[in-house]
Amino acid sequence: MRQRLINKTAQPQETLTAGRMAVRSAVVTEAVSLPSLLFDSTLSKEDWIEGLKHHSKTLTNLLLNDQIDDFNAYLESQFGTELPESKKGLTEIDYKPILQDLLQTAILIEHSTIPPYLTALYSIKDGTNALASQIIRSVAVEEMLHLIMVCNVLNAIDIQPSVNKQENYPTYPMKLPMNVDFYIGLETFSSNSIATFIAIESPTKPLVKAPKYDHIPDSSELYSQRAAVQDTNLWTLENMKGFIMENVYTIGEYYDVLFFYIVIFQIIAYYKEHGTLPKNFEELNRGGIFTGKPSKQIRPEQYYGSGGKLHFVEALDGVIAVFQEIKGQGEGADDSIFDVDPSQFEEGMELAHYFRFKEVFHEHFYLGGNYEPFMDENGMMPVTTPPTGKDLPVDWNEAYPMKPNPKVADYIKNKELHTQGVEFNKTYRRLLDAIQSAVEGNQRELEKSIMYMYALKEQAVNLMKQPLDSQNNAGPTFEYTEL
């Protein structure tokens, strides 16, 4: 498995080694137990949300950091007690529609980053900004890798991935489906577009979200609210997505919560099959929801893209490897700015996406910089620290002045331009069709994606060279089209 990805400097009460379990239980006395979270249908929504926050953070922190022994101790501490009398909750839920929705949303998140990255890349004029082009291209290729690996997760739980239907297409400008306050779109290469890319790949929340109001009900009000709770099920797609929209601020956090949901459904599948709860990771790893055909997995030798490692998924450990890869490439591995071992670092190539884009924005590499003014006593620095290494030359003027977020309808008065816009979208559709066929079990179709990627660049550049009005040129639209 990849290096540990989640911050290792957790507070002592959140470190779940077996020796500290007793200390921790005294600190988190108000946390809803995991069995209650799963099975108690009389929980208030308030307690359900707080329990979800606590256990998703705990469980994800352990498994995505490869702390299997600590995870086993956590399971023992949670499942060693009697179950609540009310055992409805998750046991009556069909997990497939829920995971299909949440994993398809993950595909949409990955997909929604690719056209903006490619647009900025294609808008750079030939022979200029070579290093910036290399950085943007490397990230775009890795986002395609992420999309394919999420498809592997869907196939592992016997759900057919979908990447080429109209509902799978991002519509720009758009917000990512989480709690963010910025829009992403199709724009030319500029400091503004790179700043947006930095926001997309942001590894942590820069600010704490303020409460909507200051009123805190007294204990009698809380008691009356909870006493009125009826036997109900809070594990609905609406509530699970609502939790994401209220509490998830970054792509990395989305994958954390999604991973927690997957593990929870795997626990429930084990319980329904065995009548008991799993006692360790080995019992939890295989079977359960992982009923997909291994023959539909895309494996490393079948993927022709560069950048990152493709993981196949046949059990929970495969999901861990996929999410570690995605999170590590996006926001860094092992509390560092790198997505792999720093010894493998090459300028602009082995940093996590967030830090690669910061190099372009600030026109400096991280390598060789002096960060002592930003460091604390433990050698840590804020993720917002700018790179101060040697220069990374950027000429912001050497990009075509493309109209932001163009639509094919904008070209309707120019027949030739309109035809070119439609042809670009047909090529992009063929690229997605090739990926769709591959994730349906025809892996050799991925070979066609290389050809389509070359064609996309040529068609996009031809569009960007043509004036649309006195200020803007045309550009690719990445819209759905019939073939």
Secondary structure, DSSP 8 states (H G I E B T S, - for coil): -----S-S---GGG---GGGHHHHHHH-TTS--HHHHHH-TT--HHHHHHHHHHHHHHHHHHHTTT-HHHHHHHHHHHHTS---S---GGGGS-HHHHHHHHHHHHHHHHHHHHHHHHHHHHHB-TTS-HHHHHHHHHHHHHHHHHHHHHHHHHHHTT-----SSGGGS--SSB--SSS----B----SSHHHHHHHHHHT--S-SS----S------HHHHHHHHHT--S-----HHHHHHHHHHH--SHHHHHHHHHHHHHHHHHHHHHHHHSS---SHHHHHSSTT--S-GGG---GGG----SS-----SSHHHHHHHHHHHHHHHH-STTSSBSS-GGG--TTTSB-HHHHHHHHHHTB-STT---GGG--TTS---TT----SSB----TTSB--B-SS--GGGGTT-HHHHHHHHHHHHHHHHHHHHHHHHHTT-GGGGHHHHHHHHHHHHHHHHHHTSBSSSS-B----------
